[in-house]
Amino acid sequence: MKSNFVSKKIWIEIFQAIGLTDSKMQQWHQEFERRHPDGHQEFLEWIDIPAEEITKIRSA
């Protein structure tokens, strides 16, 4: 496991804890992609999302 690893599940739990809905989480990803596409890619890889799912997230 990666050092300082925070899983996708943990991120979703944090987002839900602050009241983000699924549509707001999608909006968050879209804004991240628009402003920092390379950083978004690195983030998705860091939380260990499979390549196929990353492609779907980044194209949504």
PDB file of N, H, CA, C and O in Angstrom:
ATOM      1  N   MET A   1       0.848  -1.188   0.000  1.00  0.00           N
ATOM      2  CA  MET A   1       0.000   0.000   0.000  1.00  0.00           C
ATOM      3  C   MET A   1       0.887   1.244   0.000  1.00  0.00           C
ATOM      4  O   MET A   1       1.964   1.248   0.597  1.00  0.00           O
ATOM      5  N   LYS A   2       0.433   2.278  -0.663  1.00  0.00           N
ATOM      6  H   LYS A   2      -0.442   2.274  -1.147  1.00  0.00           H
ATOM      7  CA  LYS A   2       1.181   3.514  -0.787  1.00  0.00           C
ATOM      8  C   LYS A   2       1.271   4.249   0.541  1.00  0.00           C
ATOM      9  O   LYS A   2       0.389   4.141   1.393  1.00  0.00           O
ATOM     10  N   SER A   3       2.348   4.991   0.696  1.00  0.00           N
ATOM     11  H   SER A   3       3.064   5.078   0.004  1.00  0.00           H
ATOM     12  CA  SER A   3       2.514   5.817   1.888  1.00  0.00           C
ATOM     13  C   SER A   3       1.442   6.904   1.913  1.00  0.00           C
ATOM     14  O   SER A   3       1.152   7.522   0.889  1.00  0.00           O
ATOM     15  N   ASN A   4       0.868   7.128   3.065  1.00  0.00           N
ATOM     16  H   ASN A   4       1.104   6.626   3.897  1.00  0.00           H
ATOM     17  CA  ASN A   4      -0.168   8.152   3.228  1.00  0.00           C
ATOM     18  C   ASN A   4      -1.361   7.919   2.313  1.00  0.00           C
ATOM     19  O   ASN A   4      -1.978   8.872   1.838  1.00  0.00           O
ATOM     20  N   PHE A   5      -1.684   6.669   2.068  1.00  0.00           N
ATOM     21  H   PHE A   5      -1.182   5.894   2.454  1.00  0.00           H
ATOM     22  CA  PHE A   5      -2.755   6.309   1.145  1.00  0.00           C
ATOM     23  C   PHE A   5      -4.130   6.629   1.729  1.00  0.00           C
ATOM     24  O   PHE A   5      -4.451   6.269   2.861  1.00  0.00           O
ATOM     25  N   VAL A   6      -4.914   7.305   0.928  1.00  0.00           N
ATOM     26  H   VAL A   6      -4.653   7.598   0.008  1.00  0.00           H
ATOM     27  CA  VAL A   6      -6.316   7.584   1.259  1.00  0.00           C
ATOM     28  C   VAL A   6      -7.127   7.020   0.101  1.00  0.00           C
ATOM     29  O   VAL A   6      -6.971   7.454  -1.040  1.00  0.00           O
ATOM     30  N   SER A   7      -7.982   6.066   0.388  1.00  0.00           N
ATOM     31  H   SER A   7      -8.109   5.713   1.315  1.00  0.00           H
ATOM     32  CA  SER A   7      -8.715   5.373  -0.668  1.00  0.00           C
ATOM     33  C   SER A   7      -9.869   6.208  -1.228  1.00  0.00           C
ATOM     34  O   SER A   7     -10.279   7.216  -0.653  1.00  0.00           O
ATOM     35  N   LYS A   8     -10.364   5.753  -2.352  1.00  0.00           N
ATOM     36  H   LYS A   8     -10.031   4.934  -2.819  1.00  0.00           H
ATOM     37  CA  LYS A   8     -11.557   6.357  -2.962  1.00  0.00           C
ATOM     38  C   LYS A   8     -12.715   6.339  -1.968  1.00  0.00           C
ATOM     39  O   LYS A   8     -13.457   7.314  -1.847  1.00  0.00           O
ATOM     40  N   LYS A   9     -12.861   5.227  -1.263  1.00  0.00           N
ATOM     41  H   LYS A   9     -12.259   4.435  -1.362  1.00  0.00           H
ATOM     42  CA  LYS A   9     -13.938   5.089  -0.279  1.00  0.00           C
ATOM     43  C   LYS A   9     -13.837   6.181   0.793  1.00  0.00           C
ATOM     44  O   LYS A   9     -14.845   6.780   1.167  1.00  0.00           O
ATOM     45  N   ILE A  10     -12.647   6.432   1.276  1.00  0.00           N
ATOM     46  H   ILE A  10     -11.828   5.945   0.973  1.00  0.00           H
ATOM     47  CA  ILE A  10     -12.455   7.467   2.297  1.00  0.00           C
ATOM     48  C   ILE A  10     -12.797   8.838   1.740  1.00  0.00           C
ATOM     49  O   ILE A  10     -13.451   9.630   2.419  1.00  0.00           O
ATOM     50  N   TRP A  11     -12.366   9.136   0.516  1.00  0.00           N
ATOM     51  H   TRP A  11     -11.835   8.493  -0.035  1.00  0.00           H
ATOM     52  CA  TRP A  11     -12.707  10.429  -0.101  1.00  0.00           C
ATOM     53  C   TRP A  11     -14.213  10.598  -0.221  1.00  0.00           C
ATOM     54  O   TRP A  11     -14.749  11.659   0.098  1.00  0.00           O
ATOM     55  N   ILE A  12     -14.901   9.554  -0.680  1.00  0.00           N
ATOM     56  H   ILE A  12     -14.466   8.691  -0.939  1.00  0.00           H
ATOM     57  CA  ILE A  12     -16.361   9.628  -0.818  1.00  0.00           C
ATOM     58  C   ILE A  12     -17.007   9.866   0.543  1.00  0.00           C
ATOM     59  O   ILE A  12     -17.927  10.675   0.662  1.00  0.00           O
ATOM     60  N   GLU A  13     -16.532   9.167   1.564  1.00  0.00           N
ATOM     61  H   GLU A  13     -15.784   8.510   1.467  1.00  0.00           H
ATOM     62  CA  GLU A  13     -17.076   9.361   2.914  1.00  0.00           C
ATOM     63  C   GLU A  13     -16.877  10.804   3.396  1.00  0.00           C
ATOM     64  O   GLU A  13     -17.772  11.385   4.010  1.00  0.00           O
ATOM     65  N   ILE A  14     -15.717  11.370   3.121  1.00  0.00           N
ATOM     66  H   ILE A  14     -14.989  10.898   2.623  1.00  0.00           H
ATOM     67  CA  ILE A  14     -15.448  12.765   3.506  1.00  0.00           C
ATOM     68  C   ILE A  14     -16.382  13.704   2.754  1.00  0.00           C
ATOM     69  O   ILE A  14     -16.986  14.595   3.351  1.00  0.00           O
ATOM     70  N   PHE A  15     -16.498  13.507   1.459  1.00  0.00           N
ATOM     71  H   PHE A  15     -16.007  12.783   0.974  1.00  0.00           H
ATOM     72  CA  PHE A  15     -17.390  14.358   0.659  1.00  0.00           C
ATOM     73  C   PHE A  15     -18.835  14.260   1.148  1.00  0.00           C
ATOM     74  O   PHE A  15     -19.529  15.271   1.254  1.00  0.00           O
ATOM     75  N   GLN A  16     -19.279  13.052   1.441  1.00  0.00           N
ATOM     76  H   GLN A  16     -18.715  12.231   1.355  1.00  0.00           H
ATOM     77  CA  GLN A  16     -20.647  12.873   1.929  1.00  0.00           C
ATOM     78  C   GLN A  16     -20.825  13.516   3.305  1.00  0.00           C
ATOM     79  O   GLN A  16     -21.885  14.068   3.600  1.00  0.00           O
ATOM     80  N   ALA A  17     -19.806  13.448   4.133  1.00  0.00           N
ATOM     81  H   ALA A  17     -18.944  13.000   3.893  1.00  0.00           H
ATOM     82  CA  ALA A  17     -19.875  14.027   5.477  1.00  0.00           C
ATOM     83  C   ALA A  17     -20.058  15.547   5.438  1.00  0.00           C
ATOM     84  O   ALA A  17     -20.634  16.134   6.355  1.00  0.00           O
ATOM     85  N   ILE A  18     -19.563  16.175   4.372  1.00  0.00           N
ATOM     86  H   ILE A  18     -19.096  15.698   3.628  1.00  0.00           H
ATOM     87  CA  ILE A  18     -19.736  17.624   4.260  1.00  0.00           C
ATOM     88  C   ILE A  18     -20.936  17.992   3.394  1.00  0.00           C
ATOM     89  O   ILE A  18     -21.157  19.159   3.071  1.00  0.00           O
ATOM     90  N   GLY A  19     -21.707  16.969   3.025  1.00  0.00           N
ATOM     91  H   GLY A  19     -21.528  16.020   3.286  1.00  0.00           H
ATOM     92  CA  GLY A  19     -22.962  17.224   2.336  1.00  0.00           C
ATOM     93  C   GLY A  19     -22.919  17.185   0.824  1.00  0.00           C
ATOM     94  O   GLY A  19     -23.893  17.570   0.177  1.00  0.00           O
ATOM     95  N   LEU A  20     -21.808  16.726   0.231  1.00  0.00           N
ATOM     96  H   LEU A  20     -21.016  16.413   0.756  1.00  0.00           H
ATOM     97  CA  LEU A  20     -21.761  16.645  -1.223  1.00  0.00           C
ATOM     98  C   LEU A  20     -22.610  15.479  -1.713  1.00  0.00           C
ATOM     99  O   LEU A  20     -22.498  14.357  -1.219  1.00  0.00           O
ATOM    100  N   THR A  21     -23.447  15.762  -2.680  1.00  0.00           N
ATOM    101  H   THR A  21     -23.539  16.673  -3.081  1.00  0.00           H
ATOM    102  CA  THR A  21     -24.248  14.733  -3.337  1.00  0.00           C
ATOM    103  C   THR A  21     -23.415  14.113  -4.461  1.00  0.00           C
ATOM    104  O   THR A  21     -22.329  14.602  -4.774  1.00  0.00           O
ATOM    105  N   ASP A  22     -23.918  13.050  -5.059  1.00  0.00           N
ATOM    106  H   ASP A  22     -24.799  12.652  -4.805  1.00  0.00           H
ATOM    107  CA  ASP A  22     -23.214  12.450  -6.196  1.00  0.00           C
ATOM    108  C   ASP A  22     -23.011  13.470  -7.310  1.00  0.00           C
ATOM    109  O   ASP A  22     -21.942  13.511  -7.919  1.00  0.00           O
ATOM    110  N   SER A  23     -24.018  14.292  -7.584  1.00  0.00           N
ATOM    111  H   SER A  23     -24.886  14.259  -7.089  1.00  0.00           H
ATOM    112  CA  SER A  23     -23.881  15.278  -8.655  1.00  0.00           C
ATOM    113  C   SER A  23     -22.850  16.347  -8.300  1.00  0.00           C
ATOM    114  O   SER A  23     -22.147  16.839  -9.183  1.00  0.00           O
ATOM    115  N   LYS A  24     -22.749  16.714  -7.023  1.00  0.00           N
ATOM    116  H   LYS A  24     -23.320  16.315  -6.306  1.00  0.00           H
ATOM    117  CA  LYS A  24     -21.742  17.695  -6.604  1.00  0.00           C
ATOM    118  C   LYS A  24     -20.342  17.090  -6.669  1.00  0.00           C
ATOM    119  O   LYS A  24     -19.378  17.782  -6.995  1.00  0.00           O
ATOM    120  N   MET A  25     -20.233  15.795  -6.356  1.00  0.00           N
ATOM    121  H   MET A  25     -21.017  15.233  -6.091  1.00  0.00           H
ATOM    122  CA  MET A  25     -18.935  15.127  -6.489  1.00  0.00           C
ATOM    123  C   MET A  25     -18.508  15.077  -7.954  1.00  0.00           C
ATOM    124  O   MET A  25     -17.330  15.243  -8.272  1.00  0.00           O
ATOM    125  N   GLN A  26     -19.463  14.848  -8.829  1.00  0.00           N
ATOM    126  H   GLN A  26     -20.420  14.714  -8.570  1.00  0.00           H
ATOM    127  CA  GLN A  26     -19.159  14.855 -10.261  1.00  0.00           C
ATOM    128  C   GLN A  26     -18.722  16.252 -10.684  1.00  0.00           C
ATOM    129  O   GLN A  26     -17.777  16.400 -11.459  1.00  0.00           O
ATOM    130  N   GLN A  27     -19.392  17.254 -10.190  1.00  0.00           N
ATOM    131  H   GLN A  27     -20.160  17.134  -9.560  1.00  0.00           H
ATOM    132  CA  GLN A  27     -19.033  18.638 -10.499  1.00  0.00           C
ATOM    133  C   GLN A  27     -17.616  18.939  -9.995  1.00  0.00           C
ATOM    134  O   GLN A  27     -16.845  19.616 -10.675  1.00  0.00           O
ATOM    135  N   TRP A  28     -17.278  18.438  -8.812  1.00  0.00           N
ATOM    136  H   TRP A  28     -17.905  17.888  -8.259  1.00  0.00           H
ATOM    137  CA  TRP A  28     -15.940  18.617  -8.255  1.00  0.00           C
ATOM    138  C   TRP A  28     -14.899  18.040  -9.203  1.00  0.00           C
ATOM    139  O   TRP A  28     -13.893  18.686  -9.496  1.00  0.00           O
ATOM    140  N   HIS A  29     -15.145  16.801  -9.692  1.00  0.00           N
ATOM    141  H   HIS A  29     -15.962  16.276  -9.455  1.00  0.00           H
ATOM    142  CA  HIS A  29     -14.217  16.179 -10.640  1.00  0.00           C
ATOM    143  C   HIS A  29     -14.113  16.990 -11.928  1.00  0.00           C
ATOM    144  O   HIS A  29     -13.013  17.176 -12.447  1.00  0.00           O
ATOM    145  N   GLN A  30     -15.221  17.469 -12.444  1.00  0.00           N
ATOM    146  H   GLN A  30     -16.115  17.318 -12.022  1.00  0.00           H
ATOM    147  CA  GLN A  30     -15.210  18.245 -13.683  1.00  0.00           C
ATOM    148  C   GLN A  30     -14.390  19.522 -13.522  1.00  0.00           C
ATOM    149  O   GLN A  30     -13.634  19.901 -14.418  1.00  0.00           O
ATOM    150  N   GLU A  31     -14.542  20.170 -12.394  1.00  0.00           N
ATOM    151  H   GLU A  31     -15.155  19.862 -11.667  1.00  0.00           H
ATOM    152  CA  GLU A  31     -13.796  21.408 -12.153  1.00  0.00           C
ATOM    153  C   GLU A  31     -12.305  21.119 -11.980  1.00  0.00           C
ATOM    154  O   GLU A  31     -11.464  21.860 -12.489  1.00  0.00           O
ATOM    155  N   PHE A  32     -11.980  20.045 -11.264  1.00  0.00           N
ATOM    156  H   PHE A  32     -12.663  19.443 -10.850  1.00  0.00           H
ATOM    157  CA  PHE A  32     -10.594  19.630 -11.095  1.00  0.00           C
ATOM    158  C   PHE A  32      -9.984  19.338 -12.467  1.00  0.00           C
ATOM    159  O   PHE A  32      -8.869  19.769 -12.759  1.00  0.00           O
ATOM    160  N   GLU A  33     -10.715  18.609 -13.300  1.00  0.00           N
ATOM    161  H   GLU A  33     -11.621  18.259 -13.062  1.00  0.00           H
ATOM    162  CA  GLU A  33     -10.250  18.261 -14.647  1.00  0.00           C
ATOM    163  C   GLU A  33     -10.038  19.515 -15.488  1.00  0.00           C
ATOM    164  O   GLU A  33      -9.038  19.628 -16.196  1.00  0.00           O
ATOM    165  N   ARG A  34     -10.969  20.447 -15.413  1.00  0.00           N
ATOM    166  H   ARG A  34     -11.781  20.354 -14.837  1.00  0.00           H
ATOM    167  CA  ARG A  34     -10.877  21.672 -16.207  1.00  0.00           C
ATOM    168  C   ARG A  34      -9.661  22.516 -15.791  1.00  0.00           C
ATOM    169  O   ARG A  34      -8.933  23.027 -16.642  1.00  0.00           O
ATOM    170  N   ARG A  35      -9.455  22.652 -14.498  1.00  0.00           N
ATOM    171  H   ARG A  35     -10.047  22.237 -13.807  1.00  0.00           H
ATOM    172  CA  ARG A  35      -8.390  23.530 -13.998  1.00  0.00           C
ATOM    173  C   ARG A  35      -7.009  22.873 -13.974  1.00  0.00           C
ATOM    174  O   ARG A  35      -6.001  23.526 -14.244  1.00  0.00           O
ATOM    175  N   HIS A  36      -6.971  21.588 -13.654  1.00  0.00           N
ATOM    176  H   HIS A  36      -7.790  21.058 -13.435  1.00  0.00           H
ATOM    177  CA  HIS A  36      -5.684  20.905 -13.460  1.00  0.00           C
ATOM    178  C   HIS A  36      -5.749  19.463 -13.966  1.00  0.00           C
ATOM    179  O   HIS A  36      -5.720  18.528 -13.166  1.00  0.00           O
ATOM    180  N   PRO A  37      -5.836  19.274 -15.280  1.00  0.00           N
ATOM    181  CA  PRO A  37      -6.011  17.918 -15.808  1.00  0.00           C
ATOM    182  C   PRO A  37      -4.905  16.943 -15.403  1.00  0.00           C
ATOM    183  O   PRO A  37      -5.193  15.791 -15.078  1.00  0.00           O
ATOM    184  N   ASP A  38      -3.659  17.380 -15.418  1.00  0.00           N
ATOM    185  H   ASP A  38      -3.425  18.315 -15.682  1.00  0.00           H
ATOM    186  CA  ASP A  38      -2.575  16.470 -15.041  1.00  0.00           C
ATOM    187  C   ASP A  38      -2.655  16.117 -13.555  1.00  0.00           C
ATOM    188  O   ASP A  38      -2.449  14.965 -13.173  1.00  0.00           O
ATOM    189  N   GLY A  39      -2.950  17.101 -12.731  1.00  0.00           N
ATOM    190  H   GLY A  39      -3.117  18.037 -13.041  1.00  0.00           H
ATOM    191  CA  GLY A  39      -3.103  16.859 -11.306  1.00  0.00           C
ATOM    192  C   GLY A  39      -4.289  15.957 -11.007  1.00  0.00           C
ATOM    193  O   GLY A  39      -4.236  15.131 -10.096  1.00  0.00           O
ATOM    194  N   HIS A  40      -5.348  16.115 -11.772  1.00  0.00           N
ATOM    195  H   HIS A  40      -5.391  16.786 -12.512  1.00  0.00           H
ATOM    196  CA  HIS A  40      -6.526  15.266 -11.596  1.00  0.00           C
ATOM    197  C   HIS A  40      -6.171  13.813 -11.897  1.00  0.00           C
ATOM    198  O   HIS A  40      -6.539  12.905 -11.152  1.00  0.00           O
ATOM    199  N   GLN A  41      -5.455  13.605 -12.996  1.00  0.00           N
ATOM    200  H   GLN A  41      -5.156  14.343 -13.602  1.00  0.00           H
ATOM    201  CA  GLN A  41      -5.007  12.256 -13.356  1.00  0.00           C
ATOM    202  C   GLN A  41      -4.168  11.664 -12.232  1.00  0.00           C
ATOM    203  O   GLN A  41      -4.384  10.522 -11.825  1.00  0.00           O
ATOM    204  N   GLU A  42      -3.213  12.439 -11.731  1.00  0.00           N
ATOM    205  H   GLU A  42      -3.037  13.366 -12.062  1.00  0.00           H
ATOM    206  CA  GLU A  42      -2.341  11.954 -10.661  1.00  0.00           C
ATOM    207  C   GLU A  42      -3.140  11.630  -9.395  1.00  0.00           C
ATOM    208  O   GLU A  42      -2.875  10.629  -8.729  1.00  0.00           O
ATOM    209  N   PHE A  43      -4.117  12.478  -9.067  1.00  0.00           N
ATOM    210  H   PHE A  43      -4.332  13.291  -9.607  1.00  0.00           H
ATOM    211  CA  PHE A  43      -4.954  12.251  -7.898  1.00  0.00           C
ATOM    212  C   PHE A  43      -5.724  10.939  -8.028  1.00  0.00           C
ATOM    213  O   PHE A  43      -5.752  10.136  -7.095  1.00  0.00           O
ATOM    214  N   LEU A  44      -6.345  10.726  -9.178  1.00  0.00           N
ATOM    215  H   LEU A  44      -6.322  11.379  -9.936  1.00  0.00           H
ATOM    216  CA  LEU A  44      -7.130   9.511  -9.392  1.00  0.00           C
ATOM    217  C   LEU A  44      -6.254   8.265  -9.318  1.00  0.00           C
ATOM    218  O   LEU A  44      -6.673   7.233  -8.794  1.00  0.00           O
ATOM    219  N   GLU A  45      -5.042   8.367  -9.842  1.00  0.00           N
ATOM    220  H   GLU A  45      -4.701   9.205 -10.267  1.00  0.00           H
ATOM    221  CA  GLU A  45      -4.109   7.242  -9.739  1.00  0.00           C
ATOM    222  C   GLU A  45      -3.684   7.036  -8.286  1.00  0.00           C
ATOM    223  O   GLU A  45      -3.572   5.899  -7.827  1.00  0.00           O
ATOM    224  N   TRP A  46      -3.445   8.137  -7.558  1.00  0.00           N
ATOM    225  H   TRP A  46      -3.536   9.060  -7.931  1.00  0.00           H
ATOM    226  CA  TRP A  46      -3.006   8.069  -6.162  1.00  0.00           C
ATOM    227  C   TRP A  46      -4.030   7.363  -5.278  1.00  0.00           C
ATOM    228  O   TRP A  46      -3.665   6.647  -4.346  1.00  0.00           O
ATOM    229  N   ILE A  47      -5.331   7.570  -5.580  1.00  0.00           N
ATOM    230  H   ILE A  47      -5.627   8.151  -6.337  1.00  0.00           H
ATOM    231  CA  ILE A  47      -6.347   6.885  -4.777  1.00  0.00           C
ATOM    232  C   ILE A  47      -6.691   5.515  -5.360  1.00  0.00           C
ATOM    233  O   ILE A  47      -7.692   4.894  -5.004  1.00  0.00           O
ATOM    234  N   ASP A  48      -5.824   5.069  -6.268  1.00  0.00           N
ATOM    235  H   ASP A  48      -5.010   5.574  -6.557  1.00  0.00           H
ATOM    236  CA  ASP A  48      -5.835   3.686  -6.772  1.00  0.00           C
ATOM    237  C   ASP A  48      -7.082   3.322  -7.565  1.00  0.00           C
ATOM    238  O   ASP A  48      -7.593   2.208  -7.456  1.00  0.00           O
ATOM    239  N   ILE A  49      -7.561   4.254  -8.354  1.00  0.00           N
ATOM    240  H   ILE A  49      -7.145   5.159  -8.443  1.00  0.00           H
ATOM    241  CA  ILE A  49      -8.693   3.962  -9.229  1.00  0.00           C
ATOM    242  C   ILE A  49      -8.160   3.293 -10.500  1.00  0.00           C
ATOM    243  O   ILE A  49      -7.165   3.755 -11.059  1.00  0.00           O
ATOM    244  N   PRO A  50      -8.790   2.231 -10.959  1.00  0.00           N
ATOM    245  CA  PRO A  50      -8.349   1.557 -12.182  1.00  0.00           C
ATOM    246  C   PRO A  50      -8.430   2.482 -13.407  1.00  0.00           C
ATOM    247  O   PRO A  50      -9.266   3.382 -13.478  1.00  0.00           O
ATOM    248  N   ALA A  51      -7.536   2.227 -14.358  1.00  0.00           N
ATOM    249  H   ALA A  51      -6.857   1.496 -14.300  1.00  0.00           H
ATOM    250  CA  ALA A  51      -7.419   3.070 -15.552  1.00  0.00           C
ATOM    251  C   ALA A  51      -8.748   3.238 -16.289  1.00  0.00           C
ATOM    252  O   ALA A  51      -9.073   4.339 -16.734  1.00  0.00           O
ATOM    253  N   GLU A  52      -9.506   2.169 -16.420  1.00  0.00           N
ATOM    254  H   GLU A  52      -9.242   1.274 -16.059  1.00  0.00           H
ATOM    255  CA  GLU A  52     -10.791   2.243 -17.136  1.00  0.00           C
ATOM    256  C   GLU A  52     -11.757   3.197 -16.431  1.00  0.00           C
ATOM    257  O   GLU A  52     -12.464   3.966 -17.082  1.00  0.00           O
ATOM    258  N   GLU A  53     -11.784   3.143 -15.108  1.00  0.00           N
ATOM    259  H   GLU A  53     -11.210   2.518 -14.578  1.00  0.00           H
ATOM    260  CA  GLU A  53     -12.663   4.027 -14.349  1.00  0.00           C
ATOM    261  C   GLU A  53     -12.172   5.483 -14.422  1.00  0.00           C
ATOM    262  O   GLU A  53     -12.975   6.415 -14.468  1.00  0.00           O
ATOM    263  N   ILE A  54     -10.842   5.664 -14.432  1.00  0.00           N
ATOM    264  H   ILE A  54     -10.189   4.907 -14.395  1.00  0.00           H
ATOM    265  CA  ILE A  54     -10.280   7.022 -14.568  1.00  0.00           C
ATOM    266  C   ILE A  54     -10.735   7.641 -15.874  1.00  0.00           C
ATOM    267  O   ILE A  54     -11.119   8.810 -15.913  1.00  0.00           O
ATOM    268  N   THR A  55     -10.692   6.863 -16.942  1.00  0.00           N
ATOM    269  H   THR A  55     -10.379   5.914 -16.911  1.00  0.00           H
ATOM    270  CA  THR A  55     -11.134   7.358 -18.244  1.00  0.00           C
ATOM    271  C   THR A  55     -12.573   7.824 -18.187  1.00  0.00           C
ATOM    272  O   THR A  55     -12.902   8.885 -18.716  1.00  0.00           O
ATOM    273  N   LYS A  56     -13.442   7.039 -17.547  1.00  0.00           N
ATOM    274  H   LYS A  56     -13.175   6.176 -17.117  1.00  0.00           H
ATOM    275  CA  LYS A  56     -14.858   7.416 -17.426  1.00  0.00           C
ATOM    276  C   LYS A  56     -15.016   8.684 -16.605  1.00  0.00           C
ATOM    277  O   LYS A  56     -15.771   9.580 -16.983  1.00  0.00           O
ATOM    278  N   ILE A  57     -14.310   8.768 -15.487  1.00  0.00           N
ATOM    279  H   ILE A  57     -13.697   8.041 -15.179  1.00  0.00           H
ATOM    280  CA  ILE A  57     -14.414   9.942 -14.614  1.00  0.00           C
ATOM    281  C   ILE A  57     -13.965  11.184 -15.353  1.00  0.00           C
ATOM    282  O   ILE A  57     -14.639  12.213 -15.297  1.00  0.00           O
ATOM    283  N   ARG A  58     -12.842  11.110 -16.043  1.00  0.00           N
ATOM    284  H   ARG A  58     -12.294  10.274 -16.089  1.00  0.00           H
ATOM    285  CA  ARG A  58     -12.279  12.282 -16.706  1.00  0.00           C
ATOM    286  C   ARG A  58     -13.102  12.728 -17.914  1.00  0.00           C
ATOM    287  O   ARG A  58     -13.033  13.891 -18.312  1.00  0.00           O
ATOM    288  N   SER A  59     -13.871  11.826 -18.496  1.00  0.00           N
ATOM    289  H   SER A  59     -13.927  10.881 -18.173  1.00  0.00           H
ATOM    290  CA  SER A  59     -14.671  12.193 -19.665  1.00  0.00           C
ATOM    291  C   SER A  59     -16.093  12.598 -19.318  1.00  0.00           C
ATOM    292  O   SER A  59     -16.844  13.031 -20.191  1.00  0.00           O
ATOM    293  N   ALA A  60     -16.468  12.465 -18.065  1.00  0.00           N
ATOM    294  H   ALA A  60     -15.858  12.113 -17.355  1.00  0.00           H
ATOM    295  CA  ALA A  60     -17.839  12.782 -17.641  1.00  0.00           C
ATOM    296  C   ALA A  60     -18.089  14.283 -17.581  1.00  0.00           C
ATOM    297  O   ALA A  60     -19.191  14.713 -17.243  1.00  0.00           O
TER     298      ALA A  60
END
